[in-house]
């Protein structure tokens, strides 16, 4: 049985380009982001991958990334579930602010703690630990059972919601996860064992 799980961070969004904290705000993809999403689908197609089920967030940049990738696979009608549990980390009061302006207002060290620490949340927002606490139950209740049933699953979501999953899959710790980055539009291809641990991982950078 093929326990296939593919994770892909959405392509570049308009606010990524403008260097803004995005979180649960809902900008769409840039032209570059559209190309990144299509390229993700093309890389999956070159591996001959097909999917039985897809999951995404409630945010348009992830949903459109998924649909663009699926179009490259000829699977635009694939059964897809969108859920807020897979949304990006909520940046609270930082959402919509330019990251450089935030550093000027609160200082480099404080903004770095909000962005890169595991358990320090920005004002009104979520820490990465909070994001893990939101994403992981959804993964365990909905995504992982589908994979273990033999469905080939594609998940298009966000840098931090996917980092929460990678933390579990790659057995990273609160000390090591802050330094781990996910590139936009680069699929991570996992094959899981029957006990849900990772048999293999492939990063499709080209």
C-alpha positions, 0 to 999 in steps of 0.5 A: 500500500502506497502511504503517500503524503505531499506537502506544498507551501503556497506560491509567493503571495502579494504580501510576501512580495511586499514584505508584510506579515500576512497570517490570516489575511487573504492576499492572492498569488503574485504572477511569480506565485502562480508560476511556482504553483504550476511548477510544483504540479509539473514536478509532481507530474514528472514523478508520475504522481496522482492523488486521491484526496487533497486538503488546503486552508481557508485562504485563497493563496493556498487554495489557488496554489492547489488548483494550479498544481492539480491542473498540471496533473490533470486532476482539477476535479480532485476531492478537496477539503478546505479547513481553517485548521490548516490556515497560516499562523495568526500574526495578530497585531502584526498582520498587515505591517511591513516587517522592517517597520515592525522592527523599527517599532518594537526592535530587532530582537523582539520581532525576531522572538515573535517570528522565530521562537517556538512559544512566544506569540506576537500581540493578539496572535499565535506562537508556533506552539499554538499553531502546532496545537491547532494543526496537529489534531486536524492532521491526526483526525483527518489527513493521516487516516486517509494516508494510512488507508492508502489514499495518496494525499496532497496538502497545500497550505502555509509556511507555519502550518506546514512547519507544524506537520514537518516538526512531527514527521521529521521529529524536530524539537522546539529547539530545532524547528525555528530554524527550519524554513519551507520554500514557496512552491516546493513539494515535500514528498513523504512516504509513510510506514504503516505506523505513521512514521516516515519511510522516505522524504524527497524535496522537489526543488527542481 
